[in-house]
Amino acid sequence: MRFALLCAAALLAAPAMADEMVASNGTDQVRLSDSPCTSEQVLSRIRPNFRSAMRSATAVVQGQSFKACWIANGDAAHLLYEDGDQGEIPLSDFKPPKSA
């Protein structure tokens, strides 16, 4: 229930962002996209009425890749991963990806 309330509040507070943003900590990385989340594994964990608000994300943690969905929660990105884990990362930690 708490997650559902966070989603509803985040819809109102979601900031405009570029198509993709990246936060890194050493070799670990989370990449947020402004595209709708399409990961069925993650979306199946979210109430149907909130699914359309979730955006797509990916993460690489200790060399392992994960799909995720995210939504803005005030000044943080609330992430829900395919394995059911959740976390928040301050939006200020995200930067545009570096061009190659």
N, C-alpha and C positions, 0 to 999 in steps of 0.2 A: 504494500500500500504506500509506504514511504517513497519508493522509487516512482510510483505513478504520480504522486504529488510533485516530486522533483521535476518530472518530465513536463507536467502541465505548467509549472512556474518557469521552466527553462524556455518553453515556447515563446513566452512573452519577453524574455530577456536575451534571446539569442542574438549575438552580434553578427554584423556582416563580416564575411571573411573571403579571402582568396580561395580559388578552387582547391588548393592543398596547402597544409601547414605541417611542419615537422618539429617534434621535440626530441632531443637526444640526450642521453646520459651515458657517456662512454660509447660502447658499441650497441647499446640498447636504443631503440628508436620507436616512436609512435608517430604515425602519419594520419592526419585527419583530412577527410575529403568533404566537400560540400554536397557530394552526390548522395542520393538516398541509399540507405543501408539495404543490401540485398542478401546478406548472409542468413540463410534460413535457420542455421543452428542458433544464431543469436536472436533473430526475430521471434523464434518459437518461445523464447523466455520472456517476451515482452507482451503486455496486454495489447490486443489488436487495435484498440483505439489510439495507441501511442506509436505504433510501428511507423506510420508515415512521417513522424517527426524525427525519427532517428536517422543520422547521417552515417556514412561508411568510414571505417578506419581499419588500419592494419598496424601490427606491432611486431617487432623483432626483439625478443628477450632471451638473453643467453644463447643466441644463435637459432632459437626456435621461432617460427613465424606463426602469428595468430590473426584471425579475422576478428573484427569487433564492430560494434555500433557505438555511436556517441551522440550526446546532446549537451548543449551548454547548460550549466547549472551556476548561475551568477557569473563569477569570474573564473570558472573552472570548466574543463571538459569532463563530463561523467562518462566513463567508458564501461561497456559491458562486453566481455570477451566470449568467444565461442565455447570455452570450457566452464562458463558460468562465473568466472572471477569478475570483480568490478574494481574500479579505481577512479580517482580524480587527479587531474593534472591541471595546474593553473594555465589559463589561456595565454598568459604572458610568457610562458615557456615555449610557445610555438612560434616558429619563424617560417618564412617562405623557404622552400627547398632550394639548395644551392644548385645553380646551373652547372652542367658538366663542361 
